């Protein structure tokens, strides 16, 4: 009898699409729109960047309520209605004439993207996979990379040909069609809800038919999955270490993501060339997501994460120096693209590793509730990164100081990761 493909990979496909629109539509896109909107309205970069901070802070307030909903009711309705609201906010950006409207419409989209949909992705994939969680997360987080390759170039083309307002309308429509409809049709809470086990492990009856009882796990309990509650997790040092680490990294990356495009154009790169640099980062990030995610299953995940963070810090600083000091004049613009590819490959692998660490440490039982409790800290840091860099630029006219701070924090974060270890589950500590 031919065995059906595990439905968990359908879940991965849908979360891939959600990630493609969630991160691709909101994470880096505003930077592409920033200069034409500033040129029309005369806003400062700090004022525009503040909409990211506003959305991130609202996401932090919202997210602790989302996690328990995912644990109890699953992702289907949460994802669908969230995507619908986010799409409406992005379409409404085409009508903006005042700064408060930017904060309302874009802030709403960002609140949904980072406060709801990123959690939907992490919790849902973690619920469907244990042993193969690294590769599943790696494939899932291909979505944001693919979105970041396609959408900036598409939107930049529309901005140059039809204007920034039309580009916002196209973006909001694409978001709903690409991810909202599949979320409604295919998302499910856990494999046990449809008579399956994580990773596609066969049920007892199926194993018996193949006379392989002794070598196959027959229940979730036999698959290594620690049982935690939110209350128990909050009493551990590792929860707070992981929360602190997972706050430092968004502070860095949100600041870099938002300001990389204006940094490149400020240093003389043409706008489409700068977009292609961003697309190179995203494209190689897609490859990195799968490779790093797969190998995270084979090595100590904390040390693997540390290696990723340390190397990313080094490559980012090299990239910054090449652009800042115009090294491309001697070596050609190709050196920028080479370093962008390496940076993207390393950065792309961090997200699946980081999400896998949460599942590895605290299991599936209450992951939504546990992960969501850390979210306000992460989103506050995420909000502060871009606005910190923007404020420094408005104050001193350069990205040198904030980018050096970001590089330093990479090395601090890697050191923290080296000293983390999985906490002992409460049931094993009795």
C-alpha positions as CSV (number, residue, x, y, z in Angstrom):
1,X,0.0,0.0,0.0
2,X,1.4,3.4,-1.0
3,X,1.7,5.7,2.0
4,X,0.2,9.1,1.7
5,X,2.6,12.1,2.1
6,X,2.6,13.5,5.6
7,X,0.1,16.3,5.9
8,X,2.7,18.3,7.9
9,X,4.4,19.2,4.7
10,X,1.2,20.8,3.5
11,X,1.3,22.8,6.7
12,X,4.8,23.8,5.8
13,X,3.7,24.9,2.3
14,X,1.0,27.1,3.7
15,X,3.3,28.7,6.4
16,X,5.8,29.2,3.6
17,X,3.2,31.3,1.8
18,X,2.3,33.2,5.0
19,X,5.9,33.9,5.6
20,X,6.4,35.1,2.0
21,X,3.7,37.8,2.4
22,X,4.2,38.5,6.2
23,X,8.0,39.3,6.1
24,X,8.2,40.2,2.4
25,X,5.3,42.5,2.6
26,X,6.1,44.4,5.8
27,X,9.6,43.7,7.1
28,X,11.7,45.4,4.4
29,X,9.2,46.9,2.1
30,X,8.7,50.3,3.7
31,X,12.4,51.2,3.0
32,X,11.7,50.9,-0.7
33,X,8.7,53.3,-0.3
34,X,10.5,55.7,2.1
35,X,12.3,58.0,-0.3
36,X,9.4,58.7,-2.7
37,X,7.1,59.2,0.3
38,X,9.5,61.5,2.0
39,X,10.0,63.4,-1.3
40,X,6.3,64.0,-1.6
41,X,5.5,64.8,2.1
42,X,8.7,66.2,3.5
43,X,8.8,63.8,6.4
44,X,12.0,62.8,8.2
45,X,13.4,59.3,8.2
46,X,12.9,59.1,12.0
47,X,9.2,60.0,11.5
48,X,8.7,57.3,8.9
49,X,10.6,54.7,10.8
50,X,8.5,55.5,13.8
51,X,5.6,53.7,12.1
52,X,7.6,50.4,12.4
53,X,8.2,51.1,16.1
54,X,4.5,51.8,16.6
55,X,3.5,48.6,14.8
56,X,6.0,46.5,16.7
57,X,5.0,47.9,20.1
58,X,1.3,47.2,19.3
59,X,2.3,43.7,18.3
60,X,4.0,43.2,21.7
61,X,0.8,44.2,23.4
62,X,-1.3,41.9,21.2
63,X,0.9,38.8,21.0
64,X,0.5,37.4,24.6
65,X,-3.2,36.9,23.8
66,X,-2.5,35.2,20.5
67,X,-0.3,32.4,21.9
68,X,-3.0,30.8,24.1
69,X,-5.5,31.1,21.2
70,X,-3.2,29.1,19.0
71,X,-2.7,26.4,21.7
72,X,-6.4,26.0,22.2
73,X,-8.0,26.6,18.8
74,X,-5.3,26.3,16.2
75,X,-4.1,28.7,13.5
76,X,-6.8,28.6,10.8
77,X,-9.1,31.4,11.9
78,X,-6.4,33.4,13.5
79,X,-4.3,33.4,10.4
80,X,-7.2,34.0,7.9
81,X,-8.7,37.1,9.7
82,X,-5.3,38.5,10.5
83,X,-4.2,38.3,6.8
84,X,-7.4,39.9,5.8
85,X,-6.9,42.9,8.2
86,X,-3.3,43.2,7.2
87,X,-4.2,43.3,3.5
88,X,-6.8,46.0,4.1
89,X,-4.2,48.1,5.9
90,X,-1.6,47.8,3.1
91,X,-4.2,48.6,0.4
92,X,-5.2,51.7,2.5
93,X,-1.6,52.9,2.3
94,X,-2.4,54.0,-1.3
95,X,-4.7,56.7,0.3
96,X,-2.2,58.2,2.7
97,X,-1.8,62.0,2.9
98,X,-1.0,62.5,6.6
99,X,1.7,61.0,8.8
100,X,-0.9,59.6,11.3
101,X,-2.4,57.6,8.4
102,X,1.0,56.0,7.8
103,X,1.1,55.0,11.5
104,X,-2.5,53.7,11.4
105,X,-2.4,51.6,8.2
106,X,1.2,50.5,8.0
107,X,1.4,50.1,11.8
108,X,-1.7,47.9,11.7
109,X,-0.1,45.7,9.0
110,X,3.1,45.4,10.9
111,X,1.2,44.6,14.2
112,X,-0.5,41.7,12.4
113,X,2.6,40.5,10.6
114,X,5.0,40.3,13.6
115,X,2.5,40.0,16.4
116,X,0.3,37.3,14.9
117,X,1.5,35.7,11.7
118,X,5.2,35.1,12.8
119,X,3.8,33.3,15.9
120,X,1.4,31.3,13.7
121,X,4.4,30.1,11.7
122,X,6.6,29.2,14.6
123,X,3.9,27.5,16.8
124,X,2.2,25.6,13.9
125,X,5.3,24.1,12.4
126,X,6.7,23.2,15.9
127,X,3.4,21.4,16.6
128,X,3.7,19.2,13.5
129,X,7.4,18.3,13.7
130,X,9.8,17.2,16.4
131,X,12.7,15.2,15.0
132,X,12.5,17.0,11.6
133,X,11.7,20.4,13.1
134,X,14.9,22.0,11.8
135,X,14.4,21.1,8.1
136,X,10.7,22.0,8.4
137,X,11.5,25.4,9.8
138,X,14.2,25.8,7.2
139,X,11.7,25.2,4.3
140,X,9.1,27.4,6.0
141,X,11.4,30.3,6.4
142,X,12.2,30.1,2.8
143,X,9.0,32.0,2.4
144,X,10.2,35.4,3.7
145,X,13.4,35.1,1.7
146,X,11.5,34.4,-1.5
147,X,9.1,37.3,-0.7
148,X,12.1,39.6,-0.1
149,X,13.6,38.6,-3.5
150,X,10.5,39.1,-5.5
151,X,8.5,41.9,-3.9
152,X,11.1,44.7,-3.5
153,X,12.0,44.4,-7.2
154,X,8.4,44.2,-8.3
155,X,7.3,47.1,-6.1
156,X,10.3,49.2,-7.1
157,X,9.3,48.7,-10.8
158,X,5.7,49.7,-10.1
159,X,6.9,52.8,-8.1
160,X,9.1,53.9,-11.0
161,X,6.4,53.3,-13.6
162,X,3.0,53.8,-11.9
163,X,3.8,55.5,-8.7
164,X,4.1,54.5,-5.0
165,X,0.3,54.6,-4.4
166,X,-0.4,51.9,-7.0
167,X,2.4,49.8,-5.6
168,X,0.7,49.7,-2.2
169,X,-2.6,48.7,-3.7
170,X,-0.9,45.8,-5.6
171,X,0.9,44.7,-2.5
172,X,-2.1,44.5,-0.3
173,X,-4.1,42.5,-2.9
174,X,-1.2,40.0,-3.4
175,X,-0.9,39.4,0.3
176,X,-4.5,38.2,0.6
177,X,-4.5,36.1,-2.5
178,X,-1.2,34.4,-1.8
179,X,-1.6,33.5,1.8
180,X,-5.1,34.3,3.1
181,X,-7.0,31.8,1.0
182,X,-4.5,28.8,1.6
183,X,-4.6,29.5,5.3
184,X,-8.4,29.2,5.3
185,X,-8.4,26.0,3.3
186,X,-5.5,24.0,4.7
187,X,-4.2,25.0,8.2
188,X,-4.8,22.6,11.1
189,X,-3.8,22.8,14.7
190,X,-1.8,19.5,15.4
191,X,-1.3,16.1,13.8
192,X,-3.2,14.4,16.6
193,X,-6.3,16.4,15.6
194,X,-6.4,14.5,12.3
195,X,-5.3,11.1,13.6
196,X,-1.6,11.5,12.9
197,X,1.7,11.9,14.9
198,X,4.5,14.4,14.6
199,X,7.0,13.9,11.8
200,X,4.6,11.5,10.1
201,X,5.5,8.7,12.5
202,X,3.1,5.7,11.8
203,X,0.3,4.9,14.2
204,X,0.4,1.6,16.1
205,X,-2.0,-0.1,13.7
206,X,0.1,0.9,10.7
207,X,3.3,-0.3,12.4
208,X,1.7,-3.7,13.3
209,X,0.8,-4.3,9.6
210,X,4.5,-3.9,8.8
211,X,5.7,-6.1,11.7
212,X,8.1,-3.4,13.0
213,X,6.7,-2.7,16.4
214,X,9.9,-2.8,18.3
215,X,11.7,-0.1,16.3
216,X,9.0,2.5,15.8
217,X,7.5,5.0,18.3
218,X,3.8,4.7,18.6
219,X,2.8,7.8,20.5
220,X,3.8,11.4,21.0
221,X,5.2,10.5,24.4
222,X,7.7,8.1,22.9
223,X,8.9,10.9,20.7
224,X,11.2,13.2,22.7
225,X,9.0,16.2,23.4
226,X,9.3,17.9,26.9
227,X,6.1,18.8,28.6
228,X,6.0,22.4,29.9
229,X,3.5,24.9,31.0
230,X,3.9,28.7,30.8
231,X,4.2,28.9,34.6
232,X,7.0,26.3,34.8
233,X,8.9,27.9,31.9
234,X,8.9,31.3,33.4
235,X,10.6,30.0,36.5
236,X,13.7,28.9,34.5
237,X,16.8,31.0,33.8
238,X,16.9,29.6,30.3
239,X,13.6,31.1,29.4
240,X,14.9,34.6,30.3
241,X,18.3,34.0,28.6
242,X,16.5,32.9,25.4
243,X,14.1,35.9,25.6
244,X,17.0,38.3,26.0
245,X,18.9,36.7,23.1
246,X,15.7,36.7,21.0
247,X,15.3,40.4,21.8
248,X,18.9,41.5,20.9
249,X,18.7,39.8,17.5
250,X,15.6,41.6,16.2
251,X,17.0,44.9,17.5
252,X,20.0,44.3,15.2
253,X,18.3,42.9,12.2
254,X,15.3,45.2,12.1
255,X,17.7,48.2,12.2
256,X,19.8,46.7,9.4
257,X,16.9,45.6,7.2
258,X,15.1,48.9,7.2
259,X,18.2,51.1,6.7
260,X,20.3,49.0,4.3
261,X,18.5,50.3,1.2
262,X,18.9,54.0,2.1
263,X,22.5,53.4,3.3
264,X,23.4,51.9,-0.1
265,X,21.7,54.7,-2.1
266,X,23.3,57.3,0.1
267,X,26.7,55.8,-0.8
268,X,26.0,56.2,-4.5
269,X,24.4,53.0,-5.6
270,X,21.5,53.4,-8.0
271,X,18.1,52.5,-6.6
272,X,17.6,49.4,-8.8
273,X,21.2,48.2,-7.9
274,X,20.4,48.6,-4.2
275,X,17.2,46.6,-4.7
276,X,19.2,43.8,-6.4
277,X,21.6,43.8,-3.4
278,X,18.6,43.3,-1.1
279,X,17.3,40.6,-3.4
280,X,20.7,38.9,-3.3
281,X,20.6,38.9,0.5
282,X,17.1,37.4,0.4
283,X,17.9,34.9,-2.3
284,X,20.9,33.4,-0.6
285,X,18.9,33.7,2.7
286,X,16.5,31.2,1.2
287,X,19.3,28.8,0.6
288,X,20.7,29.4,4.1
289,X,17.3,28.8,5.7
290,X,17.2,25.2,4.3
291,X,20.9,24.4,4.9
292,X,21.2,25.8,8.4
293,X,17.8,24.4,9.3
294,X,18.6,20.9,8.2
295,X,22.0,20.8,9.9
296,X,20.6,22.2,13.1
297,X,19.1,18.7,13.7
298,X,22.5,17.1,13.7
299,X,24.6,19.3,16.0
300,X,24.2,20.9,19.4
301,X,21.7,23.6,18.5
302,X,22.9,26.3,21.0
303,X,26.5,26.1,19.7
304,X,25.2,25.9,16.1
305,X,23.3,29.1,16.7
306,X,26.3,30.8,18.2
307,X,28.4,29.9,15.2
308,X,25.7,31.5,13.0
309,X,25.6,34.7,15.0
310,X,29.4,35.2,15.3
311,X,29.9,34.6,11.6
312,X,27.0,36.9,10.7
313,X,28.5,39.7,12.8
314,X,31.9,39.4,11.0
315,X,30.4,39.3,7.5
316,X,28.1,42.3,8.2
317,X,31.0,44.4,9.4
318,X,33.0,43.5,6.3
319,X,30.0,44.4,4.1
320,X,29.6,47.7,5.9
321,X,33.3,48.6,5.5
322,X,33.3,47.8,1.8
323,X,30.3,50.1,1.1
324,X,31.2,52.8,3.6
325,X,34.8,53.2,2.4
326,X,33.9,52.7,-1.3
327,X,36.1,49.6,-1.7
328,X,34.0,48.7,-4.7
329,X,35.9,51.5,-6.6
330,X,38.9,49.2,-6.5
331,X,37.4,45.8,-6.6
332,X,34.2,46.5,-8.5
333,X,30.6,46.3,-7.4
334,X,30.8,42.5,-7.5
335,X,32.5,42.5,-4.0
336,X,29.3,44.1,-2.6
337,X,27.2,41.3,-4.1
338,X,29.5,38.6,-2.9
339,X,29.4,39.8,0.7
340,X,25.6,40.4,0.4
341,X,25.3,36.7,-0.7
342,X,27.3,35.5,2.3
343,X,25.5,37.7,4.7
344,X,22.2,36.6,3.4
345,X,23.1,32.9,3.6
346,X,24.1,33.2,7.2
347,X,21.3,35.5,8.3
348,X,18.7,33.3,6.5
349,X,19.7,30.3,8.6
350,X,19.2,32.0,11.9
351,X,15.4,32.2,12.0
352,X,14.8,28.5,11.6
353,X,17.5,27.7,14.2
354,X,16.1,30.3,16.7
355,X,12.5,29.0,16.3
356,X,13.7,25.4,16.7
357,X,15.4,26.3,19.9
358,X,12.1,27.4,21.5
359,X,10.5,24.0,20.6
360,X,13.6,22.1,21.6
361,X,13.7,23.8,25.1
362,X,9.9,23.9,25.9
363,X,8.2,21.3,23.7
364,X,4.7,21.6,22.0
365,X,2.3,21.4,24.9
366,X,2.1,25.2,25.6
367,X,4.5,26.6,23.1
368,X,2.1,29.3,21.9
369,X,1.6,30.6,25.5
370,X,5.3,30.4,26.3
371,X,6.6,31.9,23.1
372,X,4.0,34.7,23.2
373,X,5.1,35.8,26.7
374,X,8.5,36.6,25.3
375,X,7.0,38.5,22.4
376,X,6.6,41.9,24.0
377,X,10.3,42.0,24.8
378,X,11.2,40.9,21.2
379,X,8.9,43.4,19.6
380,X,10.0,46.3,21.7
381,X,13.6,45.6,20.7
382,X,12.4,45.2,17.1
383,X,10.8,48.6,17.3
384,X,13.8,50.3,18.8
385,X,16.4,49.0,16.3
386,X,15.2,51.0,13.2
387,X,14.3,54.1,15.1
388,X,17.7,54.0,16.9
389,X,19.5,53.9,13.5
390,X,17.2,56.6,12.1
391,X,17.7,58.9,15.0
392,X,21.5,58.5,14.7
393,X,21.3,59.3,11.0
394,X,19.2,62.4,11.5
395,X,21.5,63.5,14.3
396,X,25.0,63.0,12.7
397,X,24.1,62.3,9.1
398,X,25.7,58.9,9.0
399,X,25.0,55.2,9.7
400,X,28.5,54.5,10.9
401,X,27.8,54.7,14.7
402,X,24.6,52.5,14.7
403,X,26.0,49.9,12.4
404,X,29.1,49.5,14.6
405,X,26.7,49.1,17.6
406,X,24.8,46.4,15.6
407,X,28.1,44.6,14.9
408,X,29.1,44.7,18.6
409,X,25.7,43.2,19.6
410,X,26.2,40.3,17.2
411,X,29.2,39.2,19.2
412,X,27.4,39.7,22.5
413,X,24.5,37.6,21.3
414,X,26.8,34.8,20.1
415,X,28.4,34.7,23.5
416,X,25.0,34.3,25.2
417,X,24.1,31.5,22.9
418,X,27.2,29.6,23.8
419,X,26.2,29.5,27.5
420,X,22.6,28.4,27.1
421,X,21.4,24.8,27.7
422,X,18.1,23.1,27.5
423,X,16.2,23.3,30.9
424,X,15.1,20.2,32.7
425,X,11.4,19.6,32.2
426,X,9.3,19.8,35.4
427,X,8.2,16.1,35.2
428,X,11.9,15.0,35.1
429,X,12.9,17.2,38.0
430,X,10.7,15.3,40.5
